[in-house]
Amino acid sequence: MNCPNCKKALPDNVNTKINFCPFCGGKLYEDGKEFLIEIVCTGQRSLSGGTMMLFVDDTSYYEVEPGNKIYFTARAGFHTLKFRHKIRNKSIQLLLGADYSIKVYYNSLSGLIETNVSEVDEKQHDQVFGDAKITPPVMVTSEGQKGFDIMLGEDDPEYEISVTSGLKEGILRLFAERCEFSSEKDFKKEVVQYKDVVEVKKKMGAVDLVCAGNVHKVYSIPKDIYNEVIAFLTNRIEEVNGR
């Protein structure tokens, strides 16, 4: 990122909450203005192998398929764009003071996400944005990265408990929007989404998660944490289901 006035490169640790250049003192951007951003995902779907995910400022989540484009607006100032393809990630920081076009590509040979960031001037504007339609985000969150981790199933569990389910012994992990049981014998992971749970029942030292279709998931819980687990599951499932 460069200062639009003196053209000097801003330091990597620049304070993104201030609006002046540390070198020349000039304003870095005009407060309140909004600009267009085009994201072009290059490459062929069959070769690239999946969706490119984009997280903007840890508040908005977009998806773009190879060969497609998306458009969104953002206020002038500093923004962080995080791209993800499968397990690969790349973050770029943008000082937004104009319209931009960003080409993103997953290089299957290097296994890296490559980006090309270009400012769009007035002469190019109609050519780039002439038919642009604003793309609604897939998800908006006020919880920052944690909200996206929950959505993607990559959040950390709130509890990890040694339990039994039928004749199986294993670990029950309680997350914000789901629980997972993994047995020591078969290593399979049983996932219950809270949105599918109709009722939480107490059952002789166990918790019975009654799911849609009258499916029961029963886990025996240690006595010293039983009431805490029941309370957590009851509150989380009610919150997820808006009860």
Secondary structure, 3 states (H helix, E strand, C coil): CECCCCCCECCCCCCCCCCCCCCCCCCCCCCCCEEEEEEEECCCHHHHCCCEEEEECCCEEEEECCCCEEEEEEECEEEEEEEEECCEEEEEEEEECCEEEEEEEEECCCCEEEEEEEEECHHHHHHHHCCCCCCCCCEECCCCHHHHHHHHCCCCCCEEEEEEECCEEEEEEECCCEEEEEECCCCCEEEEEHHHEEEEEEECCEEEEEECCCEEEEEECCHHHHHHHHHHHHHHHHHHCCC
